[in-house]
Amino acid sequence: MSVGGARRFARLRQSLLGRRYWQRYRFTSGNEVKLLRSGDEFFAALIERIDAAQSDVVLETYIFCDDSAGQALSAALLRAASRGVKVRVITDGIGTARLPMFNEWPLAGVDHRIYNPHLFGRFGFSRTHRKIAVVDDQFGYCGGINIVDDYENNGEKLPYRRWDFAVELRGPVVADIRQAFEVQWQRIRLGHRPLESLQPDLGPKTMASLGTLRRRRRNRNEALWAGGLPCVAFVARDNLINRRAIEKAYLTAIGQAHSEVLLANPYFMPGRKLRRALVFAARRGVDVKLIIGRKEFKALDYAVPFLYRALLKAGVQIAEYEKTMLHGKVAVVDSNWGTVGSSNLDALSLMLNNEANVVLVNDPSIGALREAIIAAFKESRRIDEARYDARPAGERVLNWLAYTTYRAVMKLLTVGGYD
């Protein structure tokens, strides 16, 4: 297929994908969005809301550490429970250790459940990697920030605070975050049974009604975007009915990009579809910038560069962030689409773990997010195509071997889903 034909095919595919995109996600207007940079801002905002809570607090996180950040948040949860607030917390069985503070929680009225306590539990190798919270059904939080001190990383001190983001939300979208938590809460208690028991035998009339609802949702969403109204969608990923939800959100936004794609992610090992979307965008003249984190997992440090060649050749600008730990999972497209969440751009996040992102369209907070990504790109080490091509043969072999091994392991863990 010629380059022009490939571009026309890509545009057609993304147009069709876009219609499904608007059906799949529930965008709502009338939300207030506040971008929170790093744990300093996130913990201050969350603890303030918890201290003012009157009815309930729910929190789901991958990592909950017994450090200054974890102790401060735990104290806030205990204070809320002592006032009669219903407090529930979900932590991951591998991401979070069995901390002494957890023994205090049930005595004080904090209900705590652990997702998939064993490495290969009843949910397989899946982890809950989400970072979400809801307070009094009025304030919602979603992002990439774990409950851990900004300057700590596996027992080592970081030179600067971790580069990470979350959003504080107020409005209709908060109900969707709360619903995702409730589904997870029940799944932990009953395994997969709740979802099975909640799936009735739908007749033809009901199925037709569902189709009508999907069309109405798509039309409403398209009207919101076309009208320039700020709107927000909460996009949760699981291994049941939303397996590729976050990946498809990225694919659609990148496929429809006209001028600019900015991506920042610590672990960049996406499948072929997402890599092709970036390549096609760059080839049609879109300014594509990609910031990647380094120096946390050696295996990835060796594997990720194997992907650089095709991206660089297409015109994608790649930079590695080395100032401190880059942990934010954020993107901005054409200055009017943005996402903040927990999902990395790798097989574990896109195909296996429970993840949660917020997609923003036409929201004022996108401007601040865009500025933060551009500033980080300027501080990062650019990957020069000529120097990359001149790597020693041994380094090239090591990159290939690391990538091939990673891909084989991920195909096994995702039951062939990783491409």
N, C-alpha and C positions, 0 to 999 in steps of 0.2 A: 504494500500500500504506500502511495506517495505521502510526502509530508503534509500536503494540502488535504489529501483524503483523510489522513489520520486526524487532522485538526477538525475537519467537518464531522467525522465520526465521534470524536470526543465531545464536540458541542452538542450533537444530537443526544448522545448518551447522558450527558449532564443535564440537558433539558428534561429528559424523561425522569432522570433520577431526582431532579428538583421537584417535580410534581409529587413524587412519592415522599420526598423530604417534608413537604408542607403537610401531607396527610399524617406523617408519623409522629411529629412533635407538636405539643400543645403550647403554642406561643400565646402569651397574654400581655396586654398593655396595662398601664396604670401601676407599674412597679417602680419602687425606688431602689437604686443600685449604688452601693458605695464600695469602691475598690480599696482593699486592705493590703498593704505591702508588708510582708514579713510577719513573723510571729508577734513582734512588738505591738503592731496595730491590731492584729487579729485577736490576740488574747485579751487585750484591753477592752475591745468592743464586746467580745463574747462574755467576759466576766461581768461587765457592767450590766448587760441584759439579764444574765442569770441572777445577779443580785437584786434585780427589780422584778423577777419572775413571780407570778401569782398563781399559776395553775400547773404548768408542766414544762419540763425541759427534756429534750432527747438529743443524744449525741452518738455519732458513729465515726470511728477512726481506726486507722491501721496501726499506728504507733501511739502509745500512751506511756510516757517516760516518768520515772520517779526522780525528776529534777526540779529546778525552780519553776519551770512552766507547768509541769504536771502537778506539782504540789499546790500551786496557786489555783489552778482550775479545779482540782479535787476539793480544795477548801471551799470554793464557791458552790460546788455541787452539794457539799455537806450542809452549807448554810441554807441553801434553797430547800433541801429535804427537811431540815429542822423547822422551817416555816410551814411545812405541810404541802410543799410543792412536790408533784409527782416527777421523779427523776429517773430516767432510764438511759443506760449507756451500753453500746456495743463496741467491743474491741476485737481485733483479730487474734486468733490463737497462736500465730507464728510471729506476727509483727510486734506484739506486745507480750512482755514477760508476765509471769504471775507475781504481781507486785504486792508487798505487804499492805499498802493502802486499800487494796481491793477487799481485804478482810474487814475493814472498817465500814465499807459502804453498805452492806446489807443491814448491819446493826443500826445504821443511821437512817435507813429507808431508801437508799440508792439501789435500784434494781440493775444488775449487771449481767449481761450475757456475752459469751465468747463465741465468735464465729469460727467454725471448723478448727477445734482445738489441736488436732493432730496434723502432721504434714500431709498425709493422704487420708483424710477423713471422709465423712459421708458426702461431702461436696467435692470429693476428689482433691486435686491440687489447688483448687480455687481459694483465693483469699479475698477478704473485703478490704479493698484499698481506698474506699471512700473516706472523705473528710466532710461530713455534713452535720449540721445542728439546727434545731428549731426551738425557739423559746416562745411559749404562750401562743403558738400558732400565728404570731405576728412578725417575728424576725427569723429569717432563715440564713444559714451560712453554707457556703460550698467553696471548695478550693483545693489546694495541694498541700496545705500546712498541717503537719502532724502535731500532736501534743508533745513537743520537745523544744528544748532551749535553742534559740536562734544560733548560738555560737558553738553548739555541741554537734559532733558527728561521730558516732561510734567510739565515744571516749576521747576523741581528739578535739582540740580547740580550733575553730575556724578563724581565719584572719579577719574576716568581715562577717556580718550576719548573713544567714542563708538567703539566697535570692528566691523568693517565693511569694505567692499571691493567694488571696481568697476574696470573696465578695460577701457583703452583708446585704440582704434582700428584704424588702418589705412590700407586700402586695399579694396578688393572686398566686404567684409562682410558689409562695411558701407552702401552700397546700400540697403541691406536687412533691416537694422535698419531704414533707411529713408522711405522705403516703408511701414513698419509697422506704422510709425508715420502718413503718408499720409492717410492710411486707417482709422486710428483712427480719424483724423481731419475731414474726410468726414462723418464718422459715427455720430460724435457729431452734425454735421449740419443737417443731414438728417435721423438720426436714423438707422434702419436696411435697408432702401431702397437702398443705394448705392450697397451693396453686392448683393441684389436681382436683381437690374437692370444690374449688371455686369455679371450675370450668363446667358449666351446665351443658346439657345436650341441646344445642341451639337449633331451632327449626328454621325453615326457609324465610319466614317473615322476620324473625329476629336477625338473621344474617343480612337481609335486605336493609333493615333499619340501621345496622352497624355500618353498612356501606354508605348509607345516606349521611350518617354522623361523620364518617371520615371525609366525605366530600365537603360537608359544611365546615369542618375544621380546616381543611386545606384552603377553601375559599376565604375563610375568615383570616387565616394566617397570611395568605397572599395579599389580602386587602390591607392588613396592618403594615406589611413591609412596603407595598407599593405606595401607601399613603405617607410614608416617612415617619410613622409613629414609632417611638421606642418600644420594643417588645423583648420579652425574655422567655426562654424555654429551659426547663430542667431536663437534662438528658441522662438517664441512668442506664448502665450496662450490666447485664447479667447473662447467665448461660441458658436461659429459658426462652424468653420471647424477644429479648432486646440484645441479642448477641453482638450485632455489628452497629448498634445505634450510634455510638460516638464516632466510630470510623466513618460511617456514612455522612455524619454531620460535617466532618472535615472534608470528605471527598466532594460533597456538593458545594461547599463554600469555595474550595480551591478551584473546582471545575468551572465555577461561574465568575472567578476573579477577572477583573479588567485591568487593574493597574498595579496592585501590590499584595503580596502574601508575606506575612511576618510570622515565623514560628520559633518558639523557644521551648526546648524540652530536654530533660536530663538524659533520657534513654531513648535514642533514636534508632530503632530497628523495626520499622514498619514493613508490612508485606508489599508485594509488587504493585497493588492498586494505588496505594497512597504515594509510593515513589513515582509511579507513572504520572499521577496527577500533578506532582510538582514539576516533573520534566516537561509535560505538555504546557503547563502554565508558563514556565520560563521560555519555552520555544515560541509561544505566541506573543512574547514581549512583556509579560508581567514581571515586575521586579520582585524576585523571590529571595528572601533572606532567611537563613536557618541558623539558629544558635543551639549548640549542643553542649551538655555538661560533660565533664571529664573527671578522672581520678577518684571515682568511688568504687567501681567494679573493674578490675584489671581486664577480665575477660571481654567486657564490652569495649574497653579502650582499644583493644586489639581488633575486635570484630567490626565495629562501626565504620572505620575508615575504608573498609572494603566497598562500602556503598557510595563513596564520594565520587568515584570516577564518572559514572553516568550523570550524576547531578551537576558536577562541575562542567562537564562537556555541554550540557544543555543551557548553562548560564546561571544556575543556582549559586548564590553566594553563601558560603558556609563559613562559620566562625565557631571556635571552641572557647567557652567561657572558663577562665582559670583564676579569676580574682578571688572567688570563694565558691562554695558549693551552689551550683544552679539546681534548684529543685522545682521551680515553677513550671507548670504545664499550661502554657498560654499561647494564644494566636490572635492575630488581627488580619482581616482581609478587606482591602479597599476602604479602610477607615470607617466602615459601617457594619462590620460583622466581627465579633470577637468571642472568644471562649476562655473560661477560667475553670479549672477543675483538677481532678486527681489523676486523670488518665495520661500515662506516658504513651509515647508513640512506639510501642514495642509489642511483641506477641502476648506477653503476660497481661498487659492492660487492655489491648484491643480484642483479645480472643479468650481470656480465661478469668481474670479477676472481676470482682464487682467494683465498678467505677461510677463516678458521678461528675458531670460537668454542667456548667451553665452556659448557654449560648445567648449572646447579646446581639441585638440588631438595632441600629440607629440610636443606641443609648449614649448619652454624654460621657459615660465612664470609659468608653472605648478609646477616646482621645488620650486619656491618661495612661491607659494600658499600652497604647501604641508608642507613646513617648518613652515609657520604661523599657520596652523591647529594643527600640532604636538606640537608646543610651547604652544598654547592655551589649548590643552588637558592636558599638564603637569601642567598648572596653575589651572586647574579645580578640583572640588571635585568629586572623583570617587565614583560611586554607588557600594557598596559592596553587593553581593547577599545574604549573610547570614544576614546582618543587615536589608536588605530590607525585607526578609522573616519574620523577627522578629518584624515588625511594629505592633503597638497596633491595636486591632480590630477596634477601632473607626476610626483610620486613614485609614484603608483598606476600610471600608464602605464609608468614605468620598471620597476616590479615585474612587471607583466604581460608586458612585452616580454622581460625577462630570463628569466622562467619559460618562456614560449613557445619561446624560442630554445633553452634548455636541454633542454626536453622533445623538441623536434625532433631535436636532435643525439643525444640518448640513444636515441631510437627507432631512429635510423640505426645507431648503434654496437652496439646490442643486437639488431639485426635484428627490430625490432618487438616485442621482449619487454617493454620498459618501457611501463607503462600510465599 
